[in-house]
């Protein structure tokens, strides 16, 4: 529970996000990607991904043009209307600043795979 709280606080600080509305936040450049991380408490895959997201290289990549929004399916937090709801965890939706889905991953990624995914999306 403390790890999840710490991850959420780090994500909020890194991304400076306050909500998951459909409105495009001010100050987003044309290459910014929003990552919706669908999370569930007591999910082994989510716990692993929480650790992956703490990786210093990944945090550095995330601070350069990404917004990470962590949504807990147990709290029934909702996604933007154009993304399908899922109870599969962990799931990552990568969305551009026009609110178009550019990628989706429904599985655990090791740190190298997640870094590669971030780099591929920004191309």
Backbone atoms as SQL, in Angstrom:
CREATE TABLE atoms (id INTEGER PRIMARY KEY, chain TEXT, resi INTEGER, resn TEXT, atom TEXT, x REAL, y REAL, z REAL);
INSERT INTO atoms VALUES
  (1, 'A', 1, 'UNK', 'N', 0.828, -1.186, 0.000),
  (2, 'A', 1, 'UNK', 'CA', 0.000, 0.000, 0.000),
  (3, 'A', 1, 'UNK', 'C', 0.875, 1.254, 0.000),
  (4, 'A', 2, 'UNK', 'N', 1.925, 1.251, 0.817),
  (5, 'A', 2, 'UNK', 'CA', 2.824, 2.403, 0.880),
  (6, 'A', 2, 'UNK', 'C', 3.545, 2.574, -0.448),
  (7, 'A', 3, 'UNK', 'N', 3.937, 1.447, -1.075),
  (8, 'A', 3, 'UNK', 'CA', 4.603, 1.533, -2.374),
  (9, 'A', 3, 'UNK', 'C', 3.686, 2.144, -3.421),
  (10, 'A', 4, 'UNK', 'N', 2.421, 1.740, -3.408),
  (11, 'A', 4, 'UNK', 'CA', 1.464, 2.287, -4.372),
  (12, 'A', 4, 'UNK', 'C', 1.284, 3.777, -4.141),
  (13, 'A', 5, 'UNK', 'N', 1.182, 4.172, -2.868),
  (14, 'A', 5, 'UNK', 'CA', 1.028, 5.581, -2.536),
  (15, 'A', 5, 'UNK', 'C', 2.249, 6.370, -2.981),
  (16, 'A', 6, 'UNK', 'N', 3.431, 5.827, -2.742),
  (17, 'A', 6, 'UNK', 'CA', 4.666, 6.489, -3.150),
  (18, 'A', 6, 'UNK', 'C', 4.748, 6.602, -4.666),
  (19, 'A', 7, 'UNK', 'N', 4.391, 5.548, -5.373),
  (20, 'A', 7, 'UNK', 'CA', 4.402, 5.584, -6.836),
  (21, 'A', 7, 'UNK', 'C', 3.442, 6.643, -7.355),
  (22, 'A', 8, 'UNK', 'N', 2.266, 6.691, -6.764),
  (23, 'A', 8, 'UNK', 'CA', 1.283, 7.682, -7.188),
  (24, 'A', 8, 'UNK', 'C', 1.805, 9.094, -6.961),
  (25, 'A', 9, 'UNK', 'N', 2.427, 9.319, -5.812),
  (26, 'A', 9, 'UNK', 'CA', 2.978, 10.649, -5.525),
  (27, 'A', 9, 'UNK', 'C', 4.086, 10.992, -6.511),
  (28, 'A', 10, 'UNK', 'N', 4.956, 10.044, -6.805),
  (29, 'A', 10, 'UNK', 'CA', 6.038, 10.276, -7.766),
  (30, 'A', 10, 'UNK', 'C', 5.461, 10.580, -9.141),
  (31, 'A', 11, 'UNK', 'N', 4.471, 9.802, -9.534),
  (32, 'A', 11, 'UNK', 'CA', 3.852, 10.020, -10.843),
  (33, 'A', 11, 'UNK', 'C', 3.227, 11.401, -10.925),
  (34, 'A', 12, 'UNK', 'N', 2.585, 11.827, -9.856),
  (35, 'A', 12, 'UNK', 'CA', 1.974, 13.153, -9.857),
  (36, 'A', 12, 'UNK', 'C', 3.024, 14.252, -9.945),
  (37, 'A', 13, 'UNK', 'N', 4.102, 14.066, -9.234),
  (38, 'A', 13, 'UNK', 'CA', 5.171, 15.072, -9.282),
  (39, 'A', 13, 'UNK', 'C', 5.823, 15.103, -10.654),
  (40, 'A', 14, 'UNK', 'N', 6.129, 13.928, -11.194),
  (41, 'A', 14, 'UNK', 'CA', 6.788, 13.854, -12.494),
  (42, 'A', 14, 'UNK', 'C', 5.917, 14.443, -13.591),
  (43, 'A', 15, 'UNK', 'N', 4.672, 14.086, -13.578),
  (44, 'A', 15, 'UNK', 'CA', 3.803, 14.468, -14.685),
  (45, 'A', 15, 'UNK', 'C', 2.973, 15.704, -14.438),
  (46, 'A', 16, 'UNK', 'N', 2.883, 16.136, -13.182),
  (47, 'A', 16, 'UNK', 'CA', 2.091, 17.305, -12.808),
  (48, 'A', 16, 'UNK', 'C', 0.659, 17.194, -13.319),
  (49, 'A', 17, 'UNK', 'N', 0.131, 15.985, -13.189),
  (50, 'A', 17, 'UNK', 'CA', -1.246, 15.783, -13.636),
  (51, 'A', 17, 'UNK', 'C', -2.184, 15.882, -12.453),
  (52, 'A', 18, 'UNK', 'N', -3.387, 16.363, -12.717),
  (53, 'A', 18, 'UNK', 'CA', -4.340, 16.489, -11.634),
  (54, 'A', 18, 'UNK', 'C', -5.625, 15.723, -11.879),
  (55, 'A', 19, 'UNK', 'N', -5.907, 15.350, -13.121),
  (56, 'A', 19, 'UNK', 'CA', -7.131, 14.599, -13.408),
  (57, 'A', 19, 'UNK', 'C', -6.979, 13.871, -14.721),
  (58, 'A', 20, 'UNK', 'N', -7.974, 13.087, -15.048),
  (59, 'A', 20, 'UNK', 'CA', -7.949, 12.331, -16.301),
  (60, 'A', 20, 'UNK', 'C', -9.141, 12.718, -17.167),
  (61, 'A', 21, 'UNK', 'N', -9.315, 13.993, -17.408),
  (62, 'A', 21, 'UNK', 'CA', -10.434, 14.465, -18.210),
  (63, 'A', 21, 'UNK', 'C', -10.104, 14.388, -19.683),
  (64, 'A', 22, 'UNK', 'N', -11.123, 14.564, -20.519),
  (65, 'A', 22, 'UNK', 'CA', -10.930, 14.569, -21.960),
  (66, 'A', 22, 'UNK', 'C', -10.415, 15.900, -22.467),
  (67, 'A', 23, 'UNK', 'N', -10.345, 16.893, -21.635),
  (68, 'A', 23, 'UNK', 'CA', -9.877, 18.212, -22.037),
  (69, 'A', 23, 'UNK', 'C', -8.365, 18.181, -22.151),
  (70, 'A', 24, 'UNK', 'N', -7.843, 18.711, -23.246),
  (71, 'A', 24, 'UNK', 'CA', -6.395, 18.745, -23.428),
  (72, 'A', 24, 'UNK', 'C', -5.800, 19.763, -22.449),
  (73, 'A', 25, 'UNK', 'N', -4.922, 19.332, -21.548),
  (74, 'A', 25, 'UNK', 'CA', -4.327, 20.255, -20.598),
  (75, 'A', 25, 'UNK', 'C', -3.509, 21.332, -21.294),
  (76, 'A', 26, 'UNK', 'N', -3.483, 22.503, -20.707),
  (77, 'A', 26, 'UNK', 'CA', -2.702, 23.608, -21.260),
  (78, 'A', 26, 'UNK', 'C', -1.225, 23.284, -21.148),
  (79, 'A', 27, 'UNK', 'N', -0.467, 23.776, -22.085),
  (80, 'A', 27, 'UNK', 'CA', 0.978, 23.629, -22.037),
  (81, 'A', 27, 'UNK', 'C', 1.510, 22.338, -22.624),
  (82, 'A', 28, 'UNK', 'N', 0.653, 21.516, -23.191),
  (83, 'A', 28, 'UNK', 'CA', 1.131, 20.270, -23.798),
  (84, 'A', 28, 'UNK', 'C', 1.700, 20.576, -25.171),
  (85, 'A', 29, 'UNK', 'N', 2.906, 20.094, -25.418),
  (86, 'A', 29, 'UNK', 'CA', 3.460, 20.286, -26.752),
  (87, 'A', 29, 'UNK', 'C', 2.935, 19.201, -27.678),
  (88, 'A', 30, 'UNK', 'N', 3.172, 19.347, -28.943),
  (89, 'A', 30, 'UNK', 'CA', 2.587, 18.438, -29.930),
  (90, 'A', 30, 'UNK', 'C', 3.125, 17.016, -29.834),
  (91, 'A', 31, 'UNK', 'N', 4.195, 16.808, -29.112),
  (92, 'A', 31, 'UNK', 'CA', 4.761, 15.471, -29.024),
  (93, 'A', 31, 'UNK', 'C', 4.560, 14.836, -27.654),
  (94, 'A', 32, 'UNK', 'N', 3.745, 15.437, -26.803),
  (95, 'A', 32, 'UNK', 'CA', 3.540, 14.853, -25.487),
  (96, 'A', 32, 'UNK', 'C', 2.582, 13.670, -25.570),
  (97, 'A', 33, 'UNK', 'N', 2.902, 12.633, -24.815),
  (98, 'A', 33, 'UNK', 'CA', 2.101, 11.418, -24.764),
  (99, 'A', 33, 'UNK', 'C', 1.589, 11.242, -23.335),
  (100, 'A', 34, 'UNK', 'N', 0.299, 10.956, -23.217),
  (101, 'A', 34, 'UNK', 'CA', -0.280, 10.618, -21.921),
  (102, 'A', 34, 'UNK', 'C', -0.330, 9.102, -21.823),
  (103, 'A', 35, 'UNK', 'N', 0.136, 8.591, -20.701),
  (104, 'A', 35, 'UNK', 'CA', 0.116, 7.154, -20.452),
  (105, 'A', 35, 'UNK', 'C', -0.898, 6.897, -19.343),
  (106, 'A', 36, 'UNK', 'N', -1.953, 6.169, -19.675),
  (107, 'A', 36, 'UNK', 'CA', -2.917, 5.744, -18.673),
  (108, 'A', 36, 'UNK', 'C', -2.490, 4.352, -18.216),
  (109, 'A', 37, 'UNK', 'N', -2.114, 4.261, -16.957),
  (110, 'A', 37, 'UNK', 'CA', -1.658, 3.005, -16.369),
  (111, 'A', 37, 'UNK', 'C', -2.821, 2.433, -15.552),
  (112, 'A', 38, 'UNK', 'N', -3.416, 1.359, -16.050),
  (113, 'A', 38, 'UNK', 'CA', -4.541, 0.714, -15.378),
  (114, 'A', 38, 'UNK', 'C', -3.952, -0.276, -14.369),
  (115, 'A', 39, 'UNK', 'N', -4.249, -0.050, -13.122),
  (116, 'A', 39, 'UNK', 'CA', -3.604, -0.692, -11.991),
  (117, 'A', 39, 'UNK', 'C', -4.657, -1.355, -11.107),
  (118, 'A', 40, 'UNK', 'N', -4.266, -2.389, -10.405),
  (119, 'A', 40, 'UNK', 'CA', -5.162, -3.035, -9.438),
  (120, 'A', 40, 'UNK', 'C', -4.326, -3.392, -8.204),
  (121, 'A', 41, 'UNK', 'N', -4.870, -3.104, -7.044),
  (122, 'A', 41, 'UNK', 'CA', -4.206, -3.459, -5.799),
  (123, 'A', 41, 'UNK', 'C', -4.076, -4.978, -5.706),
  (124, 'A', 42, 'UNK', 'N', -2.957, -5.467, -5.197),
  (125, 'A', 42, 'UNK', 'CA', -2.652, -6.886, -5.018),
  (126, 'A', 42, 'UNK', 'C', -2.471, -7.632, -6.335),
  (127, 'A', 43, 'UNK', 'N', -2.196, -6.926, -7.401),
  (128, 'A', 43, 'UNK', 'CA', -1.927, -7.535, -8.704),
  (129, 'A', 43, 'UNK', 'C', -0.408, -7.717, -8.819),
  (130, 'A', 44, 'UNK', 'N', 0.088, -8.954, -8.906),
  (131, 'A', 44, 'UNK', 'CA', 1.534, -9.177, -8.989),
  (132, 'A', 44, 'UNK', 'C', 2.185, -8.455, -10.173),
  (133, 'A', 45, 'UNK', 'N', 1.515, -8.466, -11.322),
  (134, 'A', 45, 'UNK', 'CA', 2.055, -7.771, -12.487),
  (135, 'A', 45, 'UNK', 'C', 2.135, -6.263, -12.256),
  (136, 'A', 46, 'UNK', 'N', 1.125, -5.710, -11.591),
  (137, 'A', 46, 'UNK', 'CA', 1.120, -4.272, -11.285),
  (138, 'A', 46, 'UNK', 'C', 2.237, -3.930, -10.297),
  (139, 'A', 47, 'UNK', 'N', 2.420, -4.786, -9.311),
  (140, 'A', 47, 'UNK', 'CA', 3.487, -4.551, -8.339),
  (141, 'A', 47, 'UNK', 'C', 4.847, -4.553, -9.045),
  (142, 'A', 48, 'UNK', 'N', 5.020, -5.455, -9.995),
  (143, 'A', 48, 'UNK', 'CA', 6.264, -5.487, -10.765),
  (144, 'A', 48, 'UNK', 'C', 6.414, -4.201, -11.585),
  (145, 'A', 49, 'UNK', 'N', 5.339, -3.783, -12.258),
  (146, 'A', 49, 'UNK', 'CA', 5.401, -2.572, -13.083),
  (147, 'A', 49, 'UNK', 'C', 5.629, -1.329, -12.223),
  (148, 'A', 50, 'UNK', 'N', 5.110, -1.316, -10.993),
  (149, 'A', 50, 'UNK', 'CA', 5.384, -0.204, -10.080),
  (150, 'A', 50, 'UNK', 'C', 6.886, -0.059, -9.881),
  (151, 'A', 51, 'UNK', 'N', 7.570, -1.184, -9.739),
  (152, 'A', 51, 'UNK', 'CA', 9.031, -1.164, -9.572),
  (153, 'A', 51, 'UNK', 'C', 9.720, -0.717, -10.863),
  (154, 'A', 52, 'UNK', 'N', 9.232, -1.193, -11.992),
  (155, 'A', 52, 'UNK', 'CA', 9.800, -0.790, -13.287),
  (156, 'A', 52, 'UNK', 'C', 9.695, 0.720, -13.447),
  (157, 'A', 53, 'UNK', 'N', 8.569, 1.293, -13.064),
  (158, 'A', 53, 'UNK', 'CA', 8.366, 2.742, -13.207),
  (159, 'A', 53, 'UNK', 'C', 9.264, 3.557, -12.283),
  (160, 'A', 54, 'UNK', 'N', 9.841, 2.924, -11.269),
  (161, 'A', 54, 'UNK', 'CA', 10.769, 3.618, -10.372),
  (162, 'A', 54, 'UNK', 'C', 12.190, 3.662, -10.932),
  (163, 'A', 55, 'UNK', 'N', 12.456, 2.907, -11.987),
  (164, 'A', 55, 'UNK', 'CA', 13.772, 2.877, -12.622),
  (165, 'A', 55, 'UNK', 'C', 14.187, 4.297, -13.010),
  (166, 'A', 56, 'UNK', 'N', 15.402, 4.680, -12.664),
  (167, 'A', 56, 'UNK', 'CA', 15.864, 6.064, -12.903),
  (168, 'A', 56, 'UNK', 'C', 15.847, 6.442, -14.379),
  (169, 'A', 57, 'UNK', 'N', 16.235, 5.534, -15.242),
  (170, 'A', 57, 'UNK', 'CA', 16.222, 5.834, -16.679),
  (171, 'A', 57, 'UNK', 'C', 14.800, 6.023, -17.188),
  (172, 'A', 58, 'UNK', 'N', 13.886, 5.209, -16.689),
  (173, 'A', 58, 'UNK', 'CA', 12.488, 5.345, -17.099),
  (174, 'A', 58, 'UNK', 'C', 11.909, 6.651, -16.577),
  (175, 'A', 59, 'UNK', 'N', 12.210, 7.008, -15.338),
  (176, 'A', 59, 'UNK', 'CA', 11.738, 8.282, -14.797),
  (177, 'A', 59, 'UNK', 'C', 12.271, 9.447, -15.622),
  (178, 'A', 60, 'UNK', 'N', 13.517, 9.346, -16.050),
  (179, 'A', 60, 'UNK', 'CA', 14.098, 10.403, -16.880),
  (180, 'A', 60, 'UNK', 'C', 13.359, 10.505, -18.220),
  (181, 'A', 61, 'UNK', 'N', 13.086, 9.359, -18.846),
  (182, 'A', 61, 'UNK', 'CA', 12.337, 9.361, -20.107),
  (183, 'A', 61, 'UNK', 'C', 10.927, 9.919, -19.906),
  (184, 'A', 62, 'UNK', 'N', 10.264, 9.515, -18.825),
  (185, 'A', 62, 'UNK', 'CA', 8.911, 9.986, -18.553),
  (186, 'A', 62, 'UNK', 'C', 8.856, 11.493, -18.337),
  (187, 'A', 63, 'UNK', 'N', 9.912, 12.056, -17.790),
  (188, 'A', 63, 'UNK', 'CA', 9.923, 13.500, -17.515),
  (189, 'A', 63, 'UNK', 'C', 10.119, 14.327, -18.784),
  (190, 'A', 64, 'UNK', 'N', 10.360, 13.650, -19.905),
  (191, 'A', 64, 'UNK', 'CA', 10.615, 14.339, -21.165),
  (192, 'A', 64, 'UNK', 'C', 9.470, 14.090, -22.158),
  (193, 'A', 65, 'UNK', 'N', 8.311, 14.684, -21.891),
  (194, 'A', 65, 'UNK', 'CA', 7.225, 14.612, -22.851),
  (195, 'A', 65, 'UNK', 'C', 6.165, 13.564, -22.596),
  (196, 'A', 66, 'UNK', 'N', 6.110, 13.014, -21.395),
  (197, 'A', 66, 'UNK', 'CA', 5.084, 12.030, -21.050),
  (198, 'A', 66, 'UNK', 'C', 4.332, 12.491, -19.805),
  (199, 'A', 67, 'UNK', 'N', 3.063, 12.141, -19.740),
  (200, 'A', 67, 'UNK', 'CA', 2.249, 12.333, -18.540),
  (201, 'A', 67, 'UNK', 'C', 1.774, 10.953, -18.130),
  (202, 'A', 68, 'UNK', 'N', 2.044, 10.552, -16.899),
  (203, 'A', 68, 'UNK', 'CA', 1.612, 9.246, -16.405),
  (204, 'A', 68, 'UNK', 'C', 0.420, 9.446, -15.486),
  (205, 'A', 69, 'UNK', 'N', -0.681, 8.780, -15.823),
  (206, 'A', 69, 'UNK', 'CA', -1.883, 8.840, -14.999),
  (207, 'A', 69, 'UNK', 'C', -2.192, 7.415, -14.553),
  (208, 'A', 70, 'UNK', 'N', -2.173, 7.190, -13.241),
  (209, 'A', 70, 'UNK', 'CA', -2.428, 5.868, -12.682),
  (210, 'A', 70, 'UNK', 'C', -3.903, 5.785, -12.303),
  (211, 'A', 71, 'UNK', 'N', -4.585, 4.789, -12.871),
  (212, 'A', 71, 'UNK', 'CA', -5.997, 4.576, -12.587),
  (213, 'A', 71, 'UNK', 'C', -6.174, 3.208, -11.940),
  (214, 'A', 72, 'UNK', 'N', -6.893, 3.159, -10.840),
  (215, 'A', 72, 'UNK', 'CA', -7.124, 1.919, -10.113),
  (216, 'A', 72, 'UNK', 'C', -8.494, 1.362, -10.486),
  (217, 'A', 73, 'UNK', 'N', -8.531, 0.154, -11.054),
  (218, 'A', 73, 'UNK', 'CA', -9.816, -0.436, -11.457),
  (219, 'A', 73, 'UNK', 'C', -10.706, -0.716, -10.256),
  (220, 'A', 74, 'UNK', 'N', -10.115, -0.945, -9.088),
  (221, 'A', 74, 'UNK', 'CA', -10.924, -1.188, -7.897),
  (222, 'A', 74, 'UNK', 'C', -11.707, 0.060, -7.484),
  (223, 'A', 75, 'UNK', 'N', -11.184, 1.235, -7.808),
  (224, 'A', 75, 'UNK', 'CA', -11.873, 2.495, -7.498),
  (225, 'A', 75, 'UNK', 'C', -12.758, 2.936, -8.653),
  (226, 'A', 76, 'UNK', 'N', -12.815, 2.131, -9.703),
  (227, 'A', 76, 'UNK', 'CA', -13.633, 2.391, -10.884),
  (228, 'A', 76, 'UNK', 'C', -13.366, 3.772, -11.484),
  (229, 'A', 77, 'UNK', 'N', -12.090, 4.174, -11.463),
  (230, 'A', 77, 'UNK', 'CA', -11.714, 5.417, -12.125),
  (231, 'A', 77, 'UNK', 'C', -11.852, 5.199, -13.625),
  (232, 'A', 78, 'UNK', 'N', -12.325, 6.203, -14.334),
  (233, 'A', 78, 'UNK', 'CA', -12.646, 5.999, -15.741),
  (234, 'A', 78, 'UNK', 'C', -11.600, 6.584, -16.678),
  (235, 'A', 79, 'UNK', 'N', -11.563, 5.981, -17.847),
  (236, 'A', 79, 'UNK', 'CA', -10.693, 6.419, -18.931),
  (237, 'A', 79, 'UNK', 'C', -11.427, 7.452, -19.781),
  (238, 'A', 80, 'UNK', 'N', -10.700, 8.181, -20.616),
  (239, 'A', 80, 'UNK', 'CA', -11.386, 9.033, -21.588),
  (240, 'A', 80, 'UNK', 'C', -12.333, 8.187, -22.434),
  (241, 'A', 81, 'UNK', 'N', -13.366, 8.816, -22.943),
  (242, 'A', 81, 'UNK', 'CA', -14.442, 8.113, -23.657),
  (243, 'A', 81, 'UNK', 'C', -13.961, 7.287, -24.844),
  (244, 'A', 82, 'UNK', 'N', -12.890, 7.697, -25.514),
  (245, 'A', 82, 'UNK', 'CA', -12.453, 6.972, -26.708),
  (246, 'A', 82, 'UNK', 'C', -11.626, 5.721, -26.396),
  (247, 'A', 83, 'UNK', 'N', -11.353, 5.441, -25.139),
  (248, 'A', 83, 'UNK', 'CA', -10.595, 4.248, -24.759),
  (249, 'A', 83, 'UNK', 'C', -11.531, 3.252, -24.088),
  (250, 'A', 84, 'UNK', 'N', -11.392, 1.985, -24.473),
  (251, 'A', 84, 'UNK', 'CA', -12.266, 0.973, -23.896),
  (252, 'A', 84, 'UNK', 'C', -11.847, 0.660, -22.462),
  (253, 'A', 85, 'UNK', 'N', -12.857, 0.518, -21.612),
  (254, 'A', 85, 'UNK', 'CA', -12.609, 0.148, -20.225),
  (255, 'A', 85, 'UNK', 'C', -12.031, -1.265, -20.200),
  (256, 'A', 86, 'UNK', 'N', -11.138, -1.510, -19.283),
  (257, 'A', 86, 'UNK', 'CA', -10.551, -2.836, -19.146),
  (258, 'A', 86, 'UNK', 'C', -10.395, -3.161, -17.674),
  (259, 'A', 87, 'UNK', 'N', -10.503, -4.422, -17.350),
  (260, 'A', 87, 'UNK', 'CA', -10.232, -4.873, -15.990),
  (261, 'A', 87, 'UNK', 'C', -8.941, -5.696, -15.992),
  (262, 'A', 88, 'UNK', 'N', -8.298, -5.783, -17.145),
  (263, 'A', 88, 'UNK', 'CA', -7.023, -6.475, -17.269),
  (264, 'A', 88, 'UNK', 'C', -5.927, -5.568, -16.723),
  (265, 'A', 89, 'UNK', 'N', -5.140, -6.093, -15.806),
  (266, 'A', 89, 'UNK', 'CA', -4.060, -5.302, -15.232),
  (267, 'A', 89, 'UNK', 'C', -2.772, -6.097, -15.246),
  (268, 'A', 90, 'UNK', 'N', -1.649, -5.427, -15.442),
  (269, 'A', 90, 'UNK', 'CA', -1.531, -4.016, -15.795),
  (270, 'A', 90, 'UNK', 'C', -1.836, -3.789, -17.271),
  (271, 'A', 91, 'UNK', 'N', -2.407, -2.650, -17.562),
  (272, 'A', 91, 'UNK', 'CA', -2.641, -2.212, -18.935),
  (273, 'A', 91, 'UNK', 'C', -2.143, -0.787, -19.067),
  (274, 'A', 92, 'UNK', 'N', -1.475, -0.513, -20.175),
  (275, 'A', 92, 'UNK', 'CA', -0.998, 0.835, -20.476),
  (276, 'A', 92, 'UNK', 'C', -1.617, 1.297, -21.788),
  (277, 'A', 93, 'UNK', 'N', -2.270, 2.456, -21.760),
  (278, 'A', 93, 'UNK', 'CA', -2.742, 3.125, -22.970),
  (279, 'A', 93, 'UNK', 'C', -1.820, 4.314, -23.201),
  (280, 'A', 94, 'UNK', 'N', -1.315, 4.450, -24.401),
  (281, 'A', 94, 'UNK', 'CA', -0.476, 5.581, -24.787),
  (282, 'A', 94, 'UNK', 'C', -1.306, 6.447, -25.727),
  (283, 'A', 95, 'UNK', 'N', -1.543, 7.698, -25.336),
  (284, 'A', 95, 'UNK', 'CA', -2.468, 8.575, -26.043),
  (285, 'A', 95, 'UNK', 'C', -1.737, 9.873, -26.410),
  (286, 'A', 96, 'UNK', 'N', -1.927, 10.326, -27.664),
  (287, 'A', 96, 'UNK', 'CA', -1.280, 11.579, -28.073),
  (288, 'A', 96, 'UNK', 'C', -2.090, 12.779, -27.596),
  (289, 'A', 97, 'UNK', 'N', -1.580, 13.979, -27.881),
  (290, 'A', 97, 'UNK', 'CA', -2.250, 15.173, -27.378),
  (291, 'A', 97, 'UNK', 'C', -3.563, 15.470, -28.088),
  (292, 'A', 98, 'UNK', 'N', -3.874, 14.732, -29.148),
  (293, 'A', 98, 'UNK', 'CA', -5.183, 14.839, -29.807),
  (294, 'A', 98, 'UNK', 'C', -6.161, 13.808, -29.240),
  (295, 'A', 99, 'UNK', 'N', -5.726, 13.136, -28.174),
  (296, 'A', 99, 'UNK', 'CA', -6.527, 12.128, -27.485),
  (297, 'A', 99, 'UNK', 'C', -6.774, 10.881, -28.339),
  (298, 'A', 100, 'UNK', 'N', -5.812, 10.581, -29.229),
  (299, 'A', 100, 'UNK', 'CA', -5.873, 9.365, -30.044),
  (300, 'A', 100, 'UNK', 'C', -4.952, 8.323, -29.441),
  (301, 'A', 101, 'UNK', 'N', -5.458, 7.085, -29.351),
  (302, 'A', 101, 'UNK', 'CA', -4.637, 5.992, -28.832),
  (303, 'A', 101, 'UNK', 'C', -3.561, 5.667, -29.861),
  (304, 'A', 102, 'UNK', 'N', -2.301, 5.694, -29.430),
  (305, 'A', 102, 'UNK', 'CA', -1.201, 5.353, -30.331),
  (306, 'A', 102, 'UNK', 'C', -0.639, 3.969, -30.025),
  (307, 'A', 103, 'UNK', 'N', -0.921, 3.450, -28.818),
  (308, 'A', 103, 'UNK', 'CA', -0.454, 2.108, -28.465),
  (309, 'A', 103, 'UNK', 'C', -1.190, 1.636, -27.220),
  (310, 'A', 104, 'UNK', 'N', -1.181, 0.319, -27.048),
  (311, 'A', 104, 'UNK', 'CA', -1.781, -0.298, -25.860),
  (312, 'A', 104, 'UNK', 'C', -0.973, -1.542, -25.524),
  (313, 'A', 105, 'UNK', 'N', -0.664, -1.716, -24.246),
  (314, 'A', 105, 'UNK', 'CA', 0.016, -2.920, -23.778),
  (315, 'A', 105, 'UNK', 'C', -0.764, -3.481, -22.610),
  (316, 'A', 106, 'UNK', 'N', -1.078, -4.777, -22.671),
  (317, 'A', 106, 'UNK', 'CA', -1.811, -5.441, -21.596),
  (318, 'A', 106, 'UNK', 'C', -0.963, -6.532, -20.957),
  (319, 'A', 107, 'UNK', 'N', 0.273, -6.231, -20.723),
  (320, 'A', 107, 'UNK', 'CA', 1.120, -7.232, -20.102),
  (321, 'A', 107, 'UNK', 'C', 2.279, -6.559, -19.375),
  (322, 'A', 108, 'UNK', 'N', 3.017, -7.366, -18.649),
  (323, 'A', 108, 'UNK', 'CA', 4.162, -6.886, -17.891),
  (324, 'A', 108, 'UNK', 'C', 5.334, -6.683, -18.847),
  (325, 'A', 109, 'UNK', 'N', 6.016, -5.563, -18.688),
  (326, 'A', 109, 'UNK', 'CA', 7.213, -5.266, -19.473),
  (327, 'A', 109, 'UNK', 'C', 8.384, -5.110, -18.515),
  (328, 'A', 110, 'UNK', 'N', 9.521, -5.694, -18.858),
  (329, 'A', 110, 'UNK', 'CA', 10.693, -5.467, -18.026),
  (330, 'A', 110, 'UNK', 'C', 11.210, -4.049, -18.302),
  (331, 'A', 111, 'UNK', 'N', 12.144, -3.548, -17.497),
  (332, 'A', 111, 'UNK', 'CA', 12.602, -2.166, -17.690),
  (333, 'A', 111, 'UNK', 'C', 13.088, -1.875, -19.105),
  (334, 'A', 112, 'UNK', 'N', 13.843, -2.787, -19.699),
  (335, 'A', 112, 'UNK', 'CA', 14.348, -2.558, -21.057),
  (336, 'A', 112, 'UNK', 'C', 13.211, -2.494, -22.064),
  (337, 'A', 113, 'UNK', 'N', 12.229, -3.377, -21.946),
  (338, 'A', 113, 'UNK', 'CA', 11.085, -3.374, -22.855),
  (339, 'A', 113, 'UNK', 'C', 10.264, -2.088, -22.710),
  (340, 'A', 114, 'UNK', 'N', 10.086, -1.620, -21.467),
  (341, 'A', 114, 'UNK', 'CA', 9.307, -0.399, -21.251),
  (342, 'A', 114, 'UNK', 'C', 10.050, 0.813, -21.824),
  (343, 'A', 115, 'UNK', 'N', 11.368, 0.873, -21.619),
  (344, 'A', 115, 'UNK', 'CA', 12.170, 1.959, -22.201),
  (345, 'A', 115, 'UNK', 'C', 12.039, 1.949, -23.718),
  (346, 'A', 116, 'UNK', 'N', 12.146, 0.759, -24.310),
  (347, 'A', 116, 'UNK', 'CA', 12.038, 0.632, -25.758),
  (348, 'A', 116, 'UNK', 'C', 10.670, 1.118, -26.238),
  (349, 'A', 117, 'UNK', 'N', 9.622, 0.761, -25.509),
  (350, 'A', 117, 'UNK', 'CA', 8.264, 1.176, -25.862),
  (351, 'A', 117, 'UNK', 'C', 8.165, 2.698, -25.843),
  (352, 'A', 118, 'UNK', 'N', 8.705, 3.338, -24.812),
  (353, 'A', 118, 'UNK', 'CA', 8.674, 4.797, -24.722),
  (354, 'A', 118, 'UNK', 'C', 9.411, 5.444, -25.888),
  (355, 'A', 119, 'UNK', 'N', 10.548, 4.896, -26.239),
  (356, 'A', 119, 'UNK', 'CA', 11.345, 5.453, -27.345),
  (357, 'A', 119, 'UNK', 'C', 10.652, 5.252, -28.686),
  (358, 'A', 120, 'UNK', 'N', 10.029, 4.087, -28.887),
  (359, 'A', 120, 'UNK', 'CA', 9.317, 3.806, -30.137),
  (360, 'A', 120, 'UNK', 'C', 8.140, 4.773, -30.324),
  (361, 'A', 121, 'UNK', 'N', 7.425, 5.029, -29.270),
  (362, 'A', 121, 'UNK', 'CA', 6.240, 5.881, -29.360),
  (363, 'A', 121, 'UNK', 'C', 6.597, 7.308, -29.705),
  (364, 'A', 122, 'UNK', 'N', 7.727, 7.789, -29.230),
  (365, 'A', 122, 'UNK', 'CA', 8.135, 9.174, -29.480),
  (366, 'A', 122, 'UNK', 'C', 8.695, 9.392, -30.865),
  (367, 'A', 123, 'UNK', 'N', 8.925, 8.372, -31.640),
  (368, 'A', 123, 'UNK', 'CA', 9.492, 8.524, -32.995),
  (369, 'A', 123, 'UNK', 'C', 8.523, 9.169, -33.930);
